[in-house]
């Protein structure tokens, strides 16, 4: 099914256009200066068939747009006012079809009428890929979202792992055989405190003994002095003797205590306890440093494991996407995509010439095989003779109606359509 007739009134910048289009397989060339209305003819056909309304359809100053597209077997009429839009699809005998837009959508097929081979050739790589993904019905949005999250998480984890690895390099590796936990120093501290108390008591007794010895000497001197005064000082001497007896008894008790206490042994033991405390304290420091080292080392291994798991997930996502791409039905053999761009026969589309890309675009357009077999190429003036001949040949071979929009001051062939200021010129 092809367009054989067209009537456009007050649509875009077209006032009144009537066209009868050929069905002989030759390309239909619409030529005119920039702004003359070439694109408006293509836009009118597109709007009439798809119902996809642009911002402004009705010509400035008018209140209604009418488009009639004759497809031979059926006729499409679309009327647009400032408030309403209506489409009627009727057969040759005038019978109207129910659900007209649904019927037109089936005739048009997915993307075919909107697909411009030349526009495809000039797209950026990512846009070409997006078009092919849509045509092949490949939707990787969920995979891409998950992969994006995994990439971000893995980047953070790997950065943390590298930081831990750098920190570990700055530390000395713990000695082998160190206990897993620091030793409790409380027992040593208590024993040292008790020993210090006994040592202090021993020193105090030594001082008391020295003091008592000095007092003994004083009293002895007093006795010697009072010996010559015995008669007069008898009472005093008795008291002094009693005092001396007390002193002697206390002195003897202290001597016995001193005999029981080995000060040198206490001092040696005290020094040993201090040494043991310092040694254990140093070992505890080493144990704590070893614990920090092992904890950091474990964190680093955990981060590496997490990063590896995320990498496995990303690989699984990539492999799933590759399998789906391999199983997808692209418009023509040799076309495929990856995460970045589209390829034809293993070569990125960006590395192919505009002519090659246009021919590939034609193949894509024709491969969709809708019932309405028409291809629009806008701005076709940029095609060289070889490229123009190639797309015309391809369209004819595939029995497609090819409509080309080209810039020019007049017809270059009798069969061309020339438009000026929104009107067809003979």
C-alpha positions as CSV (number, residue, x, y, z in Angstrom):
1,X,0.0,0.0,0.0
2,X,1.4,3.4,-1.0
3,X,0.3,7.1,-1.1
4,X,-1.3,7.8,-4.6
5,X,-3.1,11.0,-3.8
6,X,-2.8,13.9,-1.3
7,X,-4.9,16.9,-0.4
8,X,-3.8,19.4,2.2
9,X,-5.5,22.6,3.3
10,X,-4.5,25.1,6.0
11,X,-1.9,22.8,7.5
12,X,1.4,24.0,8.8
13,X,2.5,26.6,6.2
14,X,0.5,24.9,3.3
15,X,-2.6,26.7,2.2
16,X,-3.9,24.3,-0.5
17,X,-2.0,21.4,-1.9
18,X,-3.3,18.7,-4.3
19,X,-1.0,15.9,-5.4
20,X,-1.3,12.8,-7.4
21,X,1.7,10.6,-6.7
22,X,3.1,7.9,-9.0
23,X,3.1,4.2,-8.3
24,X,5.7,3.3,-10.9
25,X,8.5,2.6,-8.4
26,X,10.4,5.8,-9.1
27,X,11.3,8.1,-6.3
28,X,9.1,11.1,-5.6
29,X,11.2,14.2,-5.3
30,X,9.8,17.3,-3.6
31,X,12.0,20.2,-4.3
32,X,11.9,23.8,-3.2
33,X,13.8,26.5,-1.3
34,X,14.2,26.5,2.4
35,X,10.9,27.3,4.2
36,X,8.9,26.7,1.0
37,X,6.9,23.9,2.5
38,X,8.7,20.7,1.5
39,X,8.9,19.4,5.1
40,X,5.3,20.4,5.7
41,X,4.1,17.9,3.0
42,X,6.0,15.1,4.7
43,X,4.8,16.3,8.1
44,X,1.2,16.4,6.9
45,X,1.3,12.8,5.7
46,X,3.0,11.7,8.9
47,X,0.4,13.5,11.1
48,X,-2.6,12.3,9.0
49,X,-1.5,8.7,9.4
50,X,-0.1,8.6,13.0
51,X,-2.2,11.3,14.7
52,X,1.0,12.5,16.5
53,X,0.2,16.1,16.8
54,X,2.9,18.7,16.8
55,X,2.6,22.0,18.7
56,X,0.8,23.9,15.8
57,X,-1.0,22.2,12.9
58,X,-3.4,24.8,11.7
59,X,-2.0,27.5,9.5
60,X,-1.7,31.0,11.2
61,X,-4.9,32.9,10.8
62,X,-7.0,29.9,10.1
63,X,-9.3,27.8,12.3
64,X,-9.3,24.4,10.7
65,X,-6.8,22.0,9.1
66,X,-7.8,19.2,6.6
67,X,-5.6,16.5,5.3
68,X,-6.7,13.7,2.9
69,X,-4.3,10.8,2.1
70,X,-5.4,8.4,-0.6
71,X,-3.7,5.0,-0.1
72,X,-5.6,3.3,-3.0
73,X,-7.4,0.7,-1.0
74,X,-8.4,3.1,1.7
75,X,-8.6,6.9,2.2
76,X,-7.6,8.7,5.4
77,X,-9.1,12.1,6.3
78,X,-7.9,13.9,9.4
79,X,-9.6,17.2,10.4
80,X,-8.2,19.4,13.2
81,X,-9.7,22.4,14.8
82,X,-8.5,24.5,17.7
83,X,-10.3,22.2,20.1
84,X,-10.8,18.8,18.3
85,X,-9.1,16.3,16.1
86,X,-11.0,13.7,14.1
87,X,-9.8,10.9,11.8
88,X,-11.9,8.9,9.3
89,X,-10.6,5.9,7.5
90,X,-12.9,4.6,4.7
91,X,-12.7,2.0,1.9
92,X,-13.0,2.7,-1.8
93,X,-16.7,2.4,-1.7
94,X,-17.0,4.9,1.2
95,X,-17.5,2.5,4.1
96,X,-15.9,3.8,7.3
97,X,-13.8,1.5,9.5
98,X,-14.2,1.3,13.2
99,X,-11.1,2.1,15.4
100,X,-9.4,4.0,12.6
101,X,-6.2,4.9,14.4
102,X,-5.7,1.4,15.6
103,X,-6.1,0.2,11.9
104,X,-3.6,2.8,10.7
105,X,-1.1,1.8,13.4
106,X,-1.2,-1.7,12.1
107,X,-0.6,-0.5,8.5
108,X,2.3,1.7,9.5
109,X,4.1,-0.8,11.6
110,X,6.5,0.0,14.4
111,X,8.8,3.0,13.7
112,X,8.7,2.6,9.9
113,X,7.0,5.8,8.9
114,X,9.1,7.9,11.3
115,X,12.3,6.1,10.3
116,X,14.4,8.4,8.1
117,X,17.5,6.5,6.6
118,X,19.5,9.7,6.1
119,X,18.6,11.0,9.6
120,X,19.8,7.7,11.0
121,X,23.1,8.0,9.1
122,X,23.7,11.4,10.7
123,X,22.8,10.3,14.3
124,X,25.4,10.1,17.1
125,X,26.5,6.6,17.9
126,X,24.5,6.3,21.1
127,X,21.3,7.4,19.2
128,X,21.9,4.9,16.4
129,X,22.2,2.2,19.1
130,X,19.0,3.4,20.8
131,X,17.1,3.2,17.5
132,X,18.3,-0.3,16.8
133,X,17.6,-1.4,20.4
134,X,14.0,-0.1,20.0
135,X,13.5,-1.9,16.7
136,X,15.0,-5.1,18.1
137,X,12.8,-4.7,21.2
138,X,15.8,-4.8,23.5
139,X,15.2,-3.0,26.8
140,X,18.3,-3.1,29.1
141,X,17.2,-0.3,31.4
142,X,16.9,-2.7,34.4
143,X,20.2,-4.3,33.7
144,X,21.9,-0.9,33.1
145,X,20.4,0.5,36.4
146,X,21.7,-2.5,38.3
147,X,25.0,-2.4,36.6
148,X,25.4,1.3,37.3
149,X,24.7,0.7,41.0
150,X,27.2,-2.2,41.0
151,X,29.8,-0.1,39.3
152,X,29.4,2.7,41.8
153,X,29.4,0.3,44.8
154,X,32.4,-1.6,43.5
155,X,34.3,1.7,42.9
156,X,33.8,2.7,46.6
157,X,34.8,-0.7,47.9
158,X,37.9,-0.9,45.7
159,X,38.9,2.6,46.8
160,X,38.5,1.5,50.5
161,X,40.5,-1.7,49.8
162,X,43.3,0.3,48.3
163,X,43.3,2.6,51.3
164,X,43.5,-0.4,53.7
165,X,46.3,-1.9,51.7
166,X,48.2,1.3,51.8
167,X,47.7,1.6,55.6
168,X,48.9,-2.0,56.1
169,X,52.1,-1.3,54.2
170,X,52.9,1.4,56.8
171,X,52.5,-1.1,59.6
172,X,55.0,-3.8,60.8
173,X,53.6,-7.3,60.4
174,X,52.9,-8.8,63.9
175,X,55.4,-11.3,65.3
176,X,54.5,-14.9,65.1
177,X,53.3,-16.5,68.4
178,X,51.7,-13.4,70.0
179,X,48.6,-14.2,72.1
180,X,45.4,-13.3,70.4
181,X,44.3,-11.0,73.4
182,X,46.3,-8.6,75.7
183,X,47.1,-10.0,79.2
184,X,45.2,-8.5,82.2
185,X,47.8,-6.6,84.3
186,X,45.6,-6.2,87.4
187,X,47.1,-9.3,89.2
188,X,50.7,-8.0,88.7
189,X,49.7,-4.6,89.8
190,X,48.0,-5.9,93.0
191,X,51.1,-8.1,93.8
192,X,53.4,-5.1,93.2
193,X,51.2,-3.0,95.5
194,X,51.3,-5.6,98.2
195,X,55.1,-5.9,97.9
196,X,55.5,-2.1,98.0
197,X,53.4,-2.1,101.2
198,X,55.6,-4.7,102.8
199,X,58.8,-2.9,101.7
200,X,57.5,0.4,103.1
201,X,56.7,-1.3,106.4
202,X,60.2,-2.8,106.5
203,X,61.8,0.6,105.8
204,X,59.6,2.1,108.6
205,X,60.8,-0.6,111.0
206,X,64.4,0.1,110.1
207,X,63.9,3.8,110.9
208,X,62.2,2.9,114.2
209,X,65.1,0.6,115.2
210,X,67.6,3.3,114.5
211,X,65.6,5.8,116.6
212,X,65.2,3.3,119.5
213,X,69.0,2.6,119.3
214,X,69.7,6.3,119.6
215,X,67.3,6.6,122.5
216,X,69.0,3.5,124.1
217,X,72.4,5.2,123.9
218,X,70.9,8.4,125.4
219,X,69.5,6.5,128.3
220,X,72.7,4.6,128.8
221,X,74.5,7.9,129.0
222,X,71.9,9.1,131.5
223,X,72.5,6.0,133.6
224,X,76.2,6.5,133.7
225,X,75.7,10.1,134.7
226,X,73.2,9.2,137.4
227,X,75.4,6.3,138.7
228,X,77.4,8.9,140.7
229,X,74.2,10.3,142.1
230,X,72.7,7.0,143.0
231,X,71.7,7.9,146.5
232,X,69.9,10.9,145.5
233,X,68.5,9.6,142.3
234,X,67.4,6.1,143.3
235,X,63.8,6.7,142.5
236,X,64.7,8.2,139.2
237,X,66.9,5.3,138.4
238,X,64.2,2.8,139.1
239,X,61.8,4.6,136.8
240,X,64.5,4.8,134.2
241,X,65.3,1.1,134.5
242,X,61.6,0.4,134.0
243,X,61.6,2.6,130.9
244,X,64.7,0.9,129.7
245,X,63.0,-2.5,130.1
246,X,60.2,-1.4,128.0
247,X,62.5,0.0,125.4
248,X,64.5,-3.3,125.5
249,X,61.4,-5.3,125.0
250,X,60.2,-3.1,122.1
251,X,63.6,-3.2,120.6
252,X,63.7,-7.0,120.9
253,X,60.4,-7.3,119.2
254,X,61.6,-5.1,116.3
255,X,64.8,-7.1,116.0
256,X,62.8,-10.2,115.8
257,X,60.6,-8.7,113.1
258,X,63.6,-7.5,111.2
259,X,65.1,-10.9,111.3
260,X,61.9,-12.3,109.8
261,X,61.9,-9.6,107.0
262,X,64.5,-9.8,104.2
263,X,64.5,-6.3,102.7
264,X,67.0,-7.1,100.0
265,X,64.7,-9.9,98.9
266,X,61.7,-7.6,98.9
267,X,63.6,-5.1,96.8
268,X,64.7,-7.7,94.3
269,X,61.2,-9.0,94.1
270,X,59.8,-5.5,93.6
271,X,62.2,-4.8,90.7
272,X,61.3,-8.2,89.2
273,X,57.6,-7.3,89.4
274,X,58.3,-3.9,87.8
275,X,60.2,-5.6,85.0
276,X,57.5,-8.2,84.5
277,X,54.9,-5.4,84.3
278,X,56.9,-3.4,81.7
279,X,57.5,-6.5,79.7
280,X,53.8,-7.5,79.7
281,X,52.8,-3.9,79.0
282,X,55.0,-3.9,75.9
283,X,53.7,-7.3,74.8
284,X,50.1,-6.0,75.2
285,X,50.9,-3.1,73.0
286,X,52.2,-5.5,70.4
287,X,49.1,-7.6,70.7
288,X,46.8,-4.6,70.3
289,X,48.8,-3.5,67.2
290,X,48.6,-7.0,65.9
291,X,44.8,-7.0,66.5
292,X,44.5,-3.7,64.6
293,X,46.7,-5.1,61.8
294,X,44.6,-8.4,61.5
295,X,41.3,-6.4,61.6
296,X,42.5,-4.1,58.8
297,X,43.8,-7.1,56.9
298,X,40.4,-8.9,57.3
299,X,38.6,-5.7,56.2
300,X,40.8,-5.5,53.1
301,X,40.1,-9.2,52.2
302,X,36.3,-8.6,52.8
303,X,36.4,-5.6,50.5
304,X,38.2,-7.6,47.8
305,X,35.6,-10.4,48.2
306,X,32.8,-7.8,47.9
307,X,34.4,-6.2,44.8
308,X,34.9,-9.7,43.2
309,X,31.2,-10.5,43.9
310,X,30.2,-7.2,42.2
311,X,32.5,-7.9,39.3
312,X,30.9,-11.4,38.9
313,X,27.5,-9.7,39.0
314,X,28.6,-7.2,36.3
315,X,30.0,-10.0,34.2
316,X,26.7,-12.0,34.6
317,X,24.7,-8.8,33.5
318,X,27.0,-8.3,30.5
319,X,26.7,-12.0,29.5
320,X,22.9,-11.9,29.8
321,X,22.8,-8.7,27.7
322,X,25.2,-10.4,25.1
323,X,22.9,-13.4,24.9
324,X,19.8,-11.3,24.4
325,X,21.6,-9.2,21.8
326,X,22.7,-12.4,20.0
327,X,19.1,-13.7,20.1
328,X,17.5,-10.4,19.0
329,X,16.2,-9.9,15.5
330,X,17.9,-6.9,14.1
331,X,16.5,-5.4,10.9
332,X,19.3,-6.7,8.7
333,X,21.9,-9.4,9.1
334,X,25.2,-8.1,10.3
335,X,23.7,-5.4,12.5
336,X,24.4,-5.6,16.3
337,X,25.0,-3.4,19.3
338,X,27.0,-3.3,22.5
339,X,26.9,-1.0,25.5
340,X,28.3,1.9,23.6
341,X,27.4,1.8,19.8
342,X,26.0,0.0,16.9
343,X,28.0,-2.2,14.4
344,X,27.5,-3.5,10.9
345,X,29.6,-6.6,10.0
346,X,31.8,-6.0,13.0
347,X,32.7,-2.3,12.1
348,X,31.2,0.6,14.1
349,X,28.7,2.6,12.2
350,X,30.6,5.7,13.0
351,X,33.5,4.4,10.8
352,X,31.3,4.0,7.7
353,X,30.6,6.7,5.1
354,X,27.3,8.6,4.9
355,X,26.4,6.7,1.8
356,X,27.0,3.4,3.4
357,X,25.0,4.4,6.4
358,X,22.2,5.7,4.3
359,X,22.0,2.4,2.4
360,X,22.1,0.6,5.8
361,X,19.3,2.9,6.9
362,X,17.2,2.1,3.8
363,X,17.7,-1.6,4.5
364,X,16.5,-1.0,8.1
365,X,13.5,0.9,6.9
366,X,12.5,-1.7,4.4
367,X,13.2,-4.6,6.6
368,X,10.3,-3.8,8.9
369,X,7.8,-4.6,6.0
370,X,4.7,-2.7,7.1
371,X,1.6,-2.8,4.9
372,X,2.2,0.9,4.1
373,X,5.4,0.8,2.1
374,X,6.7,4.4,2.1
375,X,10.0,5.8,3.2
376,X,10.7,9.6,3.8
377,X,14.2,11.0,3.4
378,X,14.4,14.6,4.6
379,X,17.3,16.8,3.5
380,X,18.2,14.4,0.8
381,X,20.2,17.1,-1.0
382,X,23.3,16.1,0.9
383,X,23.4,12.7,-0.9
384,X,25.8,12.5,-3.8
385,X,24.7,10.9,-7.1
386,X,25.9,7.5,-6.1
387,X,24.2,7.6,-2.7
388,X,20.9,8.9,-4.3
389,X,21.0,6.2,-6.9
390,X,21.7,3.6,-4.3
391,X,18.7,4.5,-2.1
392,X,16.4,4.7,-5.2
393,X,17.6,1.3,-6.4
394,X,17.1,-0.2,-3.0
395,X,13.5,1.2,-2.6
396,X,12.6,0.0,-6.1
397,X,14.0,-3.5,-5.4
398,X,12.0,-3.7,-2.2
399,X,8.8,-2.2,-3.8
400,X,8.9,0.9,-1.5
401,X,7.6,4.3,-2.3
402,X,10.5,6.7,-1.7
403,X,9.8,10.4,-1.0
404,X,12.8,12.7,-1.1
405,X,12.9,16.2,0.2
406,X,15.5,18.3,-1.6
407,X,16.5,22.0,-1.8
408,X,16.4,23.7,-5.2
409,X,15.2,26.7,-7.2
410,X,13.0,24.7,-9.6
411,X,12.3,21.3,-11.0
412,X,15.3,19.4,-12.3
413,X,13.1,16.7,-13.8
414,X,9.5,16.8,-15.1
415,X,8.4,14.2,-12.6
416,X,9.6,16.3,-9.6
417,X,7.2,18.2,-7.4
418,X,8.2,21.9,-6.9
419,X,6.8,23.9,-4.0
420,X,7.0,27.6,-3.4
421,X,5.5,29.6,-0.5
422,X,3.3,26.7,0.5
423,X,1.9,26.0,-3.0
424,X,2.7,23.5,-5.8
425,X,4.1,25.1,-8.9
426,X,3.9,23.5,-12.3
